[in-house]
């Protein structure tokens, strides 16, 4: 448990830790207030049963004299009014404290979820390739909630109600030590057996919840991602069956936890009634006078009335702590690993914009650059040596697996060479990852469109207040999509649908091109960007690309002759190496890659 608490503390910021300590102090104050409220009933009931105590009892006589009242009845009335006011103030304070605790746990959940997403987005691109998106999504949206609202909130509830029970038990021990001791023995025995029983049952359900929850998210993600293929092949039953089986297992584990949360109330109620009746039996068995039993019995009844819900919450909180404990470890481990990976990957990475540079990138050199993906024994790139000059339109061609995408990812700064150097304008320290970030635009074959407006898809990741509509229209014009968008009733506000469902294939591709052009990048990388376009649309896009050549450095990965014919140079790759470089006319008919074979 100590190790788990340390991991939980590591998840909190310094400010959150200070706030947690403050809440702990307020919890103790609330517990003391609860005890005072219950304890004050005892002398009030005693005075009602025996008014002469106002003169015979030393403490009550002192209070009676200080009150300035002229009769016991007035003294009792004043005490009842003050007790009512105290209870009102106490409950207002506790309501505020409960709100503070709730906002603390949910606010922590939101902050940790954001940190996990930020750490995930900061991961090196090579590590991202090995990540399971559905599992990462489950950790951010589900496990984070269980670690905070599930575990942290339960821990605060345990502390709150535990303090109340502890203070009230001390009060009862002071009033009637023997009867309270017997009641404590009964409660401790019943609680021990209940905890032993639930611990064994919850351990299995806890592991099943994690396993089935992960499988459920993965199955749902795959089903939604492959919706079109599933419909074409008629595989709905297979995916529904897989999700349903995982969902049922998850539901079973969750139901067991919910059932366990209901049992404490029944157990505590049974124990409380037994303890209250036991106090009556004990008083009568020891031949105490009825009028002496009533105040004590009232105090026991009121204390038990307050202890019962607290004890129920304590037992429920213990079950919740056990059930959600793995989530704390999962979230803490992923946050540590993500932060370690992102900080070690490229701590000097900076971002810039094309408009902020005083001079253009005149030359990029690759000198004996090699790269191998983590976990692979084969080199994706081997000894690549190239020189790229500003304003060139360069074609990159090669069969699948030749290393084209790996090379462009290196130039975009997504990957870092494991051997060799990428230098910009002769400066090897100014690598692609530090200079091209924010200066390059990428148009890939597989792109992601927001289920949102045209404007927000072009000005991707920019707040509405910072979007420049003139730049959006310019980008749409350069991508040969302006006319189509202007014909829509909503113009830039027109929704594109999920994955661009309201647009044609060519329109979706040109919208992706417009997005790449919005920041007016100095370098453009087209990774099979025209492969999904028909010949007419492709010709329009190529014409737009040719218009950009000379002002921008363009690298076009393609296997279509119509796209490569206008390139200044064509680089042919095979098995991770550059086999030849030349113009399309020089290489046509000499290398099989220019024949359209990928």
Secondary structure, DSSP 8 states (H G I E B T S, - for coil): -HHHHHHHHHHS-HHHHHHHHHHHHHHHHHHHHHHHHHHHHHHHHHHHH-TTHHHHSHHHHHHHHHHT-SSHHHHHHHHHHHHHHHHHHHHHHHHHHHHHHHHHHHHHHHHHHHHHHHHHHTS-HHHHTT--HHHHHHIIIIIHHIIIIIIIHHHHHHHHHHHHHHHHHHHHHHH-HHHHHHHHHHHHHHHHHHHHHHHHHHHHHHHHHHHHHHHHHHHHHHHHHTHHHHHHHT-HHHHHHHHHHHHHHHHHHHHHHHHHHHHHHHHHHHHHHHHHHHHHHHHHHTT--HHHHHHHHHHHHHHHHHHHHHHHHHHHHHHHHHHHHHHHHHHHHHHHHHHHHHHHH-TT-----GGG-SS---EEEEEEEEE--TT-SS-SEEEEEEEEETT-EEEEEE-TTSSHHHHHHHHTTSS--SEEEEEETTBSSS-HHHHTTTTEEEEESS----SSBHHHHHSTT--GGG--HHHHHHHHHHTT-HHHHHTSTTGGG-B--GGGTTS-HHHHHHHHHHHHHTTT-SEEEEESTTTTS-HHHHHHHHHHHHHHBTTBEEEEE---HHHHTT-SEEEEEETTEEEEEE-HHHHTTTSGGGGT--
